[in-house]
Amino acid sequence: MIAAEKPGKRGLGRGLSALLGEESVEKGGAMAPRPAEPGPINSLPVEIMRPSPYQPRSHFDDEAFVALVDSVKDKGVLQPLLVRKDPKDGNRYEIVAGERRWRAAQQARLHEVPVVIKDLSDRETLEVALVENLQREDLTPLEEAVAYRRLMDEFGHTQEILAKAVGKSRSHVANMMRLLGLPKPVQRMLDEGQISAGHARSLINAENPEVLAKEIQRRGLNVRQTEDLTRKAEPATGKVKGATAPKDPNISALEHDLAEATGLKVGVSTKASGAGTLTIQFDSPDQLDDVIRRLKGDV
């Protein structure tokens, strides 16, 4: 559990549900005002709250948000927001988790929302915000990948710990993090919905993913067609050959398995003699440290 009482490195737990305890908000609309004491559920005016700078989400205007606004108009905010005292203004509060509900409440013209007030450090605020959003599956694929990376880089968590905390498989966490190895233009296309996460994963091992991503968008290719395109792509140019000698399927499968295990781009090349080269590409010293820990069996 992420507990404010024990700062420093610790395991990840049930996220928001653990912090809110067993209390719940009765159904049926806005709550009556209560004194703002840390711990229990309170009610605070929406105008004295502000979003957290640690919020991992960057997209709020979607169909799910519209549905949330309609729900809030009908039933009110049923689950309290998690907030802390604003470090810059003692008369205001910073939203740790629940910014979408706060925004929806404003759209629904509610004056107050239920909250739970916790005494959290900046470190704990960031960790809670990341894990809570990952558990709710509210993030885009790229936001999810960045959240995993921040939890690993800033808190030292392994992929195994993250997978257990958010209810995903370790291979899912590794595959999402591999998206960060794509060129920035391709990441933007993914974040804007021009290509899907399936398309993006197919481009990870491509020599020229930016050229291929534009081709995918232009031709409206599905994921299977994208995989065929990347297999036929000519190194460094992104142009498609008319006839290309396919890579040994056993080598391709090995590269895929190693990439899933490490979360990084992996290449395997062999010679007629049986000798060969294994290449693991990393984008930061932290990624290299993570690979070394795995090779040493420290995770």
Secondary structure, DSSP 8 states (H G I E B T S, - for coil): ---TTS-SS----STHHHHHTT----SSS----B---SSSEEEEEGGGEEE-TT-------SHHHHHHHHHHHHH---S-EEEEEETTEEEEEEEEE-HHHHHHHHHTT-SEEEEEE----HHHHHHHHHHHHHHHT-S-HHHHHHHHHHHHHHH---HHHHHHHHT--HHHHHHHHHGGGS-HHHHHHHHTTSS-HHHHHHHTT-S-HHHHHHHHHHHT--HHHHHHHHHHB-TTT--B-SS-----HHHHHHHHHHHHHHSSEEEEEE-TTS-EEEEEE-SSHHHHHHHHHHHHT--
